[in-house]
Amino acid sequence: MTDIQKHELYQEIDELLDIAKEFYPSQTQTFIPEAIKECLLEMIKYIIKNEEESKKLIDFLDNTDFWTAPASTKFHGNFKGGLSLHTFMVIVQSLKFAPAVLENFFNSPLQEKYIITAKDIFVAALCHDFCKTGFYAIEYRNAKDINGNWIKQPYYKTKTECRNLGHGNESVLMMLEIMPSMISNRMVIEAISRHMGFSDLSESETYNYSNFLQYPLVVLLQLSD
């Protein structure tokens, strides 16, 4: 990274964080779905310069259950809108962590290898859990309310008919269908593919996993997620 490239990177990171603060101030303690949607759409319009891909990205978010889906069935974000909230938080954390994490790589002997943009960081964080769209269904089970009466209680469950290439790889495929220009951006692809760390690897993949940790965006996304 040249000094000019670094300056542009950190300037765009600051711009994205300013957008986040404008639409979703840090002192806000409650989950406001409308504010998160406005914020993410504004971020997309700012950082995705390709108008066709920007439109396809927004269409994807609006035409799937991205804004209403949970982020899991019983762990983080297991409520309506949990996926958009989790995604927003990972984007913000990635942008905040970026200067400290990336400087370690920029000052390493391999620094010439590491060319990274704010768009790379944003896209990787935004798309890392795209595989969770259309992935959950609402079902009902018998439970007692506070008065001891039996009621039908809704809960989220993974759809049995879903086909999945693997958590990270499914998200990579979905990203490339929306943004084909990213096909040559191996750093973003690897960051999304490996964002789950060792928990989403086949046995054979563990042998060369350390190679992926040589890429700053892989480390940054794992930390933020």
Secondary structure, 3 states (H helix, E strand, C coil): CCHHHHHHHHHHHHHHHHHHHHHCCCCCCCCCHHHHHHHHHHHHHHHCCCHHHHHHHHHHHHHCCCCCCCCCCCCCCCCCCHHHHHHHHHHHHHHHHHHHHHHHHHCCCCHHHCCCCHHHHHHHHHHCCHHHCCCEEEEEEEEECCCCCEEEEEEEEECCCCCCCCHHHHHHHHHHHHCHHHHHCHHHHHHHHCCCHHHHCCHHHHHHHHHHCCCHHHHHHHHHC
